[in-house]
Amino acid sequence: MNIMSPAKLLYDNISSLRRGQSKNIFIKIKKLFLLILIYPFSFILSLFEKKYIFRFGDLHSSNYGVFVMGAFLYQASIKRYRKKYIGKKLIDIFGHESGVCNNFFLQQLMKNNNFNIKESVGLAFYLSYLFRNSSKNIIPVRNEYDLFGDTLKLNDFILFTDEEISIAETFLKKINPDNMPIVTMHAKDNVFSTEVEGKNIKKCDRCADINTFKKSTNYLSKQNNFCIRMGAAQEKIDENGMSLFDYSNSGERMEFLDFYLASKSKFYIGTDSGYSATPFLFKIPMIVTNIVRPLGYFFSMTPNSIFIHKRMFSKKYNKLLNYKEIFIHYKRNKQMDSIVEDLDIIFLDNSDDEILEGTKEIVANIDGVDIRTENGKILQEKFWKIVESFNFEYSDFYHEKFKLYDIIYPEDEPSFQSRKLFNINVSAYFLEKNEYLLS
């Protein structure tokens, strides 16, 4: 779909009209004309509403993490939403933005009976209902969080053809002739470390140095695992000093292979990035490091996973912030960008030892062994008691950036007690090393 498609034009014009940003009378007339064009669609569909509920949504297909996670969570939750419309047939239609980050995944969606993807037509319908503020006709797609554990009940809906399996297995035999267990990893590294904004250079807070994973990949290699670096082309590394296969820079990447390798992996190690949605898709255990939000991520992780966040140093107060200080600002501002700006935050990356010890913990989790010290277990419980004392709700972590995408909340919005469905914890080693966080 071209960026100047009718759907894109409608989106740009209607969004600005609703926000009251049009001052020029001729621009207002043009936008009003576009509105008149889409209203017949709404009228025609309203004639069928006694028997059918038509809902429309917008897939953010150009962003890998949002695309994969949003579509997967929709797929997982569709049965629960259908219960709200007993006696009527629910028909959902998606449009998607220009630029599709992974056509293999898009094709898998279109094979599925629950997905009707009509590109510009779907987006135009979506906008018409959005303008009317009729929330029942908008698909409440979640771009990040599995709040109800829906994904735990969903079988994988990615299907590989015999030809794709043959290609993938041939590739694996070539790079992993000993057939060792696969561990996929991805670090949002220095390729993403700067974003040019006019003349200003902004550091990517979610980025991490790929070299801080060296101890972990070497440890995993000694434990007879085969590490594969995933993602699009990234900063090149010296593979002689790091025990992994750099698939991202190999020149052999294929869209379906990105998913196939994830489906075959023992677990995932890396950062909070677009690719981390892929192991979530296949319910692969994860250790996610260098997270910038101490909360708000674990609903995007699979059971028995571990997360480690970056520590936050406030230049305003000249100190490292503990959990209570961070969470107070979460409740007040809700947006991480606001907290970073208000408190003049510097994020401190996780060390190679923190990542290594967290890796050992998840290996033990997979083997059914608890290697935490008694103090580590006590600190873990203390962490969750602090979280629960703030009575967080999902809306406390709602992203303004995805306001149109996450247009409404489910009526039965859960609390953070839902994390017990997943048995996800902060690395015990990290808590023991940074006990000040719990003060």
C-alpha positions as CSV (number, residue, x, y, z in Angstrom):
1,M,0.0,0.0,0.0
2,N,1.6,3.3,-1.1
3,I,2.1,5.9,1.5
4,M,-0.2,8.3,-0.4
5,S,-3.0,5.8,-0.5
6,P,-6.6,6.9,0.1
7,A,-6.5,5.3,3.6
8,K,-3.4,7.1,4.5
9,L,-4.8,10.4,3.2
10,L,-8.0,9.8,5.2
11,Y,-6.0,9.0,8.3
12,D,-3.9,12.1,8.2
13,N,-6.8,14.4,7.4
14,I,-9.4,13.0,9.8
15,S,-7.0,12.8,12.7
16,S,-6.0,16.4,12.4
17,L,-9.7,17.5,11.9
18,R,-10.7,15.7,15.1
19,R,-7.9,17.4,17.0
20,G,-9.0,20.8,15.7
21,Q,-5.7,21.5,14.0
22,S,-7.1,22.8,10.7
23,K,-7.2,26.6,10.5
24,N,-7.3,27.2,6.7
25,I,-10.9,27.3,5.4
26,F,-9.9,25.5,2.2
27,I,-8.2,22.7,4.1
28,K,-11.3,22.4,6.3
29,I,-13.5,22.1,3.2
30,K,-11.2,19.4,1.7
31,K,-11.3,17.4,4.9
32,L,-15.1,17.7,5.2
33,F,-15.4,16.4,1.7
34,L,-13.3,13.3,2.7
35,L,-15.6,12.7,5.7
36,I,-18.6,12.8,3.4
37,L,-17.0,10.1,1.3
38,I,-16.6,7.7,4.1
39,Y,-20.0,8.1,5.8
40,P,-21.8,5.9,3.2
41,F,-19.7,3.0,4.4
42,S,-20.8,3.5,7.9
43,F,-24.5,3.8,6.9
44,I,-24.4,0.6,4.8
45,L,-22.9,-1.4,7.6
46,S,-25.4,0.0,10.1
47,L,-28.2,-1.8,8.1
48,F,-26.7,-5.2,9.1
49,E,-26.1,-4.5,12.8
50,K,-29.1,-6.6,14.0
51,K,-27.3,-9.8,13.0
52,Y,-23.7,-8.7,12.7
53,I,-21.2,-6.6,14.7
54,F,-18.6,-5.1,12.3
55,R,-15.4,-4.0,14.0
56,F,-12.4,-2.3,12.4
57,G,-8.8,-2.0,13.4
58,D,-5.4,-0.8,12.2
59,L,-2.4,-3.1,12.2
60,H,0.9,-1.2,12.7
61,S,2.6,-3.5,10.2
62,S,5.8,-1.4,9.7
63,N,6.9,-1.9,13.3
64,Y,8.0,-5.5,14.0
65,G,7.3,-5.7,17.7
66,V,4.0,-3.9,17.6
67,F,2.9,-5.8,14.5
68,V,3.7,-9.3,15.8
69,M,2.6,-8.7,19.4
70,G,-0.6,-6.8,18.6
71,A,-1.8,-9.4,16.1
72,F,-0.9,-12.3,18.3
73,L,-2.7,-10.9,21.4
74,Y,-5.7,-10.2,19.2
75,Q,-5.7,-13.8,18.0
76,A,-5.4,-15.1,21.6
77,S,-8.2,-12.9,23.0
78,I,-10.8,-13.2,20.2
79,K,-12.8,-16.0,21.9
80,R,-13.2,-13.9,25.0
81,Y,-14.4,-10.9,23.0
82,R,-16.9,-13.0,21.1
83,K,-18.7,-13.9,24.3
84,K,-19.8,-10.2,24.6
85,Y,-21.9,-10.5,21.4
86,I,-24.0,-13.6,21.9
87,G,-26.6,-13.9,19.2
88,K,-24.6,-11.8,16.7
89,K,-21.8,-12.7,14.4
90,L,-18.6,-10.8,15.1
91,I,-16.8,-9.7,11.9
92,D,-13.4,-8.0,12.4
93,I,-11.7,-6.2,9.5
94,F,-8.1,-4.8,9.7
95,G,-6.4,-2.3,7.6
96,H,-2.6,-1.9,7.8
97,E,-0.1,0.9,7.3
98,S,2.2,1.2,4.4
99,G,5.4,-0.9,4.7
100,V,5.1,-4.4,6.1
101,C,8.1,-5.5,8.3
102,N,7.6,-9.2,7.7
103,N,5.4,-10.5,4.8
104,F,5.7,-14.1,6.1
105,F,3.8,-13.1,9.3
106,L,1.2,-11.1,7.3
107,Q,0.6,-14.1,5.1
108,Q,0.1,-16.3,8.2
109,L,-2.5,-13.8,9.5
110,M,-4.4,-13.8,6.2
111,K,-4.5,-17.6,6.3
112,N,-6.3,-17.5,9.6
113,N,-10.1,-17.4,9.7
114,N,-10.2,-14.7,12.4
115,F,-8.3,-12.2,10.3
116,N,-9.9,-10.2,7.5
117,I,-7.2,-7.8,6.2
118,K,-8.5,-5.3,3.6
119,E,-5.6,-2.8,3.7
120,S,-6.9,0.6,2.8
121,V,-10.6,-0.3,2.9
122,G,-10.3,-1.7,6.4
123,L,-8.5,1.4,7.5
124,A,-11.1,3.7,5.9
125,F,-13.9,1.9,7.7
126,Y,-11.9,2.1,11.0
127,L,-11.5,5.8,10.6
128,S,-15.2,6.4,9.9
129,Y,-16.1,4.6,13.2
130,L,-13.4,6.4,15.0
131,F,-14.7,9.8,14.0
132,R,-18.2,8.8,15.3
133,N,-16.6,7.6,18.6
134,S,-18.5,4.3,18.4
135,S,-16.1,2.2,20.5
136,K,-18.1,-1.0,20.0
137,N,-17.0,-1.0,16.4
138,I,-13.3,-0.6,17.1
139,I,-11.1,-3.7,17.7
140,P,-9.3,-3.2,21.1
141,V,-6.0,-4.6,20.0
142,R,-3.4,-4.8,22.7
143,N,0.1,-3.9,21.4
144,E,2.1,-5.1,24.4
145,Y,0.3,-6.8,27.3
146,D,-1.3,-10.2,27.7
147,L,-3.3,-9.1,30.7
148,F,-5.5,-12.1,31.0
149,G,-3.1,-14.9,30.1
150,D,-5.0,-15.5,26.8
151,T,-1.8,-16.5,25.0
152,L,-1.3,-19.4,27.4
153,K,-4.4,-21.0,26.0
154,L,-3.7,-20.5,22.3
155,N,-1.9,-23.0,20.2
156,D,0.7,-21.6,17.8
157,F,-1.0,-20.4,14.6
158,I,2.3,-20.1,12.6
159,L,2.4,-22.9,10.1
160,F,5.5,-23.8,8.1
161,T,5.3,-25.5,4.7
162,D,7.2,-28.7,4.0
163,E,9.5,-26.7,1.7
164,E,10.2,-24.1,4.4
165,I,10.9,-26.7,7.0
166,S,13.3,-28.4,4.6
167,I,15.2,-25.1,3.9
168,A,15.3,-24.3,7.6
169,E,16.6,-27.7,8.6
170,T,19.3,-27.7,5.9
171,F,20.4,-24.3,7.2
172,L,20.5,-25.5,10.8
173,K,22.6,-28.5,9.9
174,K,25.1,-26.3,8.2
175,I,25.5,-23.8,11.1
176,N,24.9,-26.3,13.9
177,P,26.2,-29.7,12.8
178,D,26.3,-31.1,16.3
179,N,22.5,-30.4,16.7
180,M,23.0,-28.6,20.0
181,P,20.0,-26.9,21.7
182,I,19.4,-23.4,20.2
183,V,19.3,-20.2,22.2
184,T,18.2,-17.1,20.3
185,M,19.5,-13.7,21.4
186,H,19.0,-10.1,20.3
187,A,20.5,-6.9,21.7
188,K,19.2,-3.6,20.6
189,D,22.8,-2.4,20.1
190,N,24.8,0.6,19.0
191,V,23.2,0.7,15.5
192,F,20.2,2.1,17.3
193,S,22.1,4.2,19.8
194,T,21.6,7.6,18.3
195,E,18.5,9.1,16.8
196,V,19.0,12.4,14.9
197,E,16.3,15.0,15.8
198,G,17.2,18.1,13.9
199,K,20.7,19.0,15.3
200,N,20.1,17.1,18.5
201,I,21.4,13.6,19.1
202,K,19.3,11.5,21.4
203,K,20.6,8.3,23.0
204,C,18.4,5.2,22.6
205,D,17.6,4.4,26.2
206,R,16.7,0.8,25.4
207,C,20.0,0.1,23.7
208,A,22.7,-2.1,25.2
209,D,26.3,-3.0,24.3
210,I,26.4,-6.4,22.6
211,N,29.7,-7.2,24.3
212,T,28.0,-7.3,27.7
213,F,26.4,-10.6,26.5
214,K,29.8,-12.2,25.8
215,K,30.1,-13.9,29.2
216,S,26.6,-15.3,28.9
217,T,26.9,-16.7,25.3
218,N,30.3,-18.2,26.2
219,Y,28.7,-19.8,29.3
220,L,25.9,-21.2,27.3
221,S,28.3,-22.6,24.7
222,K,30.2,-24.4,27.4
223,Q,26.8,-25.9,28.5
224,N,26.5,-27.3,24.9
225,N,24.0,-24.7,23.6
226,F,24.2,-23.0,20.2
227,C,23.5,-19.2,20.4
228,I,22.1,-17.4,17.3
229,R,22.1,-13.7,17.1
230,M,18.7,-12.6,15.6
231,G,17.3,-9.4,14.1
232,A,18.0,-7.3,11.1
233,A,21.6,-6.3,10.2
234,Q,23.3,-4.9,13.3
235,E,26.7,-3.9,14.6
236,K,29.2,-6.5,13.6
237,I,31.0,-8.4,16.3
238,D,34.1,-10.5,16.6
239,E,32.7,-14.0,16.6
240,N,36.0,-15.5,17.6
241,G,35.6,-13.8,21.0
242,M,31.9,-14.5,21.4
243,S,30.3,-17.9,21.1
244,L,27.4,-17.3,18.8
245,F,26.4,-17.4,15.1
246,D,25.7,-13.9,13.8
247,Y,22.6,-14.7,11.7
248,S,21.7,-11.0,11.6
249,N,24.8,-10.2,9.5
250,S,25.1,-13.5,7.7
251,G,23.4,-12.5,4.5
252,E,21.2,-15.6,4.8
253,R,18.3,-14.1,6.6
254,M,14.8,-15.1,5.4
255,E,11.5,-13.8,6.8
256,F,10.1,-17.2,7.6
257,L,13.5,-18.3,9.1
258,D,13.2,-15.5,11.7
259,F,10.2,-17.3,13.1
260,Y,11.3,-20.8,12.5
261,L,14.5,-20.4,14.5
262,A,12.5,-18.8,17.4
263,S,10.1,-21.7,17.4
264,K,13.0,-24.2,17.8
265,S,14.9,-22.2,20.5
266,K,15.3,-23.4,24.1
267,F,15.0,-19.8,25.4
268,Y,15.6,-16.2,24.4
269,I,18.2,-13.9,25.9
270,G,18.4,-10.2,25.0
271,T,16.8,-6.8,25.4
272,D,13.4,-5.3,25.1
273,S,13.2,-4.9,21.3
274,G,10.9,-5.6,18.4
275,Y,12.3,-9.1,18.0
276,S,11.5,-10.1,21.6
277,A,7.9,-10.4,20.5
278,T,8.9,-13.5,18.5
279,P,9.8,-15.8,21.4
280,F,6.7,-14.6,23.1
281,L,4.7,-15.8,20.1
282,F,6.0,-19.4,20.6
283,K,5.9,-19.3,24.4
284,I,9.6,-19.6,24.7
285,P,11.1,-18.7,28.1
286,M,12.9,-15.3,28.1
287,I,15.5,-13.4,30.0
288,V,15.0,-9.8,29.0
289,T,17.7,-7.3,30.1
290,N,18.2,-3.6,30.1
291,I,14.5,-2.8,30.4
292,V,13.9,0.9,31.0
293,R,10.5,0.4,32.7
294,P,10.9,-1.6,36.0
295,L,7.2,-2.5,35.5
296,G,5.0,-2.7,32.4
297,Y,6.9,-5.3,30.6
298,F,6.3,-8.6,32.3
299,F,2.9,-9.0,30.7
300,S,4.8,-9.4,27.4
301,M,6.8,-12.3,28.7
302,T,6.2,-16.0,28.7
303,P,5.9,-18.2,31.9
304,N,9.0,-18.8,34.0
305,S,10.9,-15.8,32.5
306,I,13.2,-13.3,34.1
307,F,13.7,-9.6,33.6
308,I,16.4,-7.2,34.6
309,H,15.9,-3.5,34.3
310,K,18.4,-0.6,34.0
311,R,19.0,1.4,37.2
312,M,17.8,5.0,37.1
313,F,20.1,7.9,38.2
314,S,18.4,11.2,38.7
315,K,20.6,14.2,38.0
316,K,18.0,16.4,39.5
317,Y,18.3,14.7,42.9
318,N,21.9,13.4,42.3
319,K,21.0,9.9,43.4
320,L,20.0,6.4,42.3
321,L,16.2,6.0,42.6
322,N,14.7,3.1,44.5
323,Y,11.5,1.4,43.5
324,K,9.2,3.5,45.7
325,E,10.6,6.7,44.2
326,I,10.2,5.4,40.7
327,F,6.7,4.1,41.2
328,I,5.5,7.3,42.8
329,H,6.3,9.1,39.6
330,Y,4.8,6.3,37.5
331,K,1.5,6.9,39.3
332,R,1.8,10.6,38.9
333,N,3.0,10.9,35.2
334,K,2.2,7.5,33.7
335,Q,4.6,8.2,30.8
336,M,8.3,7.1,31.0
337,D,9.3,10.1,28.8
338,S,7.8,12.5,31.3
339,I,9.6,10.8,34.2
340,V,12.9,10.9,32.3
341,E,12.5,14.6,31.6
342,D,11.2,15.6,35.0
343,L,13.8,13.8,37.0
344,D,16.6,14.2,34.4
345,I,17.3,10.5,34.3
346,I,20.4,8.7,33.2
347,F,19.9,4.9,32.6
348,L,22.7,2.6,33.7
349,D,23.1,-0.5,31.6
350,N,23.1,-4.0,33.1
351,S,26.6,-5.3,33.6
352,D,27.9,-8.5,32.0
353,D,27.8,-10.2,35.4
354,E,24.2,-9.3,35.9
355,I,23.3,-10.7,32.5
356,L,25.4,-13.8,33.1
357,E,23.8,-14.6,36.5
358,G,20.3,-13.9,35.2
359,T,21.1,-16.4,32.4
360,K,22.1,-19.0,34.9
361,E,18.8,-18.4,36.7
362,I,16.7,-19.0,33.6
363,V,18.7,-22.1,32.7
364,A,17.9,-23.4,36.2
365,N,14.3,-22.5,35.8
366,I,14.0,-24.5,32.6
367,D,15.6,-27.5,34.4
368,G,13.2,-27.1,37.3
369,V,15.9,-26.1,39.8
370,D,15.7,-23.0,42.0
371,I,19.3,-21.7,42.5
372,R,18.2,-18.5,44.3
373,T,19.6,-17.9,47.8
374,E,17.2,-17.5,50.7
375,N,17.9,-13.8,50.7
376,G,17.2,-13.7,47.0
377,K,13.8,-15.2,47.6
378,I,13.0,-12.8,50.4
379,L,14.0,-9.8,48.3
380,Q,11.8,-11.1,45.4
381,E,8.8,-11.1,47.7
382,K,9.6,-7.7,49.0
383,F,9.7,-6.4,45.4
384,W,6.2,-7.7,44.7
385,K,4.9,-6.4,48.0
386,I,6.1,-2.9,47.0
387,V,4.5,-3.3,43.6
388,E,1.2,-4.4,45.1
389,S,1.2,-1.5,47.6
390,F,0.8,1.0,44.8
391,N,-2.4,-0.7,43.5
392,F,-1.3,-0.4,39.9
393,E,-3.7,-0.9,37.1
394,Y,-3.0,-1.4,33.4
395,S,-4.0,2.2,32.7
396,D,-1.1,3.4,34.8
397,F,1.2,2.1,32.1
398,Y,-0.9,3.1,29.1
399,H,1.1,4.5,26.2
400,E,-0.2,7.7,24.7
401,K,1.8,6.8,21.6
402,F,-0.7,4.0,20.9
403,K,-3.9,5.9,21.8
404,L,-5.5,5.0,18.4
405,Y,-4.2,1.5,18.5
406,D,-5.3,0.6,22.0
407,I,-8.5,2.6,21.7
408,I,-10.5,1.1,24.5
409,Y,-9.9,-1.0,27.6
410,P,-11.7,-4.3,28.2
411,E,-14.5,-4.0,30.7
412,D,-13.0,-6.5,33.1
413,E,-9.6,-4.8,33.4
414,P,-7.3,-6.8,35.6
415,S,-4.8,-5.6,38.2
416,F,-1.1,-6.5,38.4
417,Q,-2.1,-9.6,40.5
418,S,-2.3,-11.3,37.0
419,R,1.5,-11.7,37.0
420,K,0.9,-14.8,39.1
421,L,-0.3,-16.5,36.0
422,F,3.1,-16.2,34.5
423,N,5.6,-16.8,37.4
424,I,7.9,-14.0,36.1
425,N,10.4,-12.4,38.4
426,V,13.3,-10.0,38.6
427,S,16.7,-11.7,38.6
428,A,17.5,-12.6,42.2
429,Y,21.2,-11.8,41.7
430,F,20.2,-8.3,40.5
431,L,18.1,-7.7,43.6
432,E,20.8,-8.9,45.9
433,K,23.4,-6.7,44.2
434,N,21.1,-3.7,44.3
435,E,19.3,-4.0,47.6
436,Y,19.0,-0.2,47.8
437,L,16.1,-0.5,45.3
438,L,14.0,-2.1,48.0
439,S,14.6,0.5,50.7
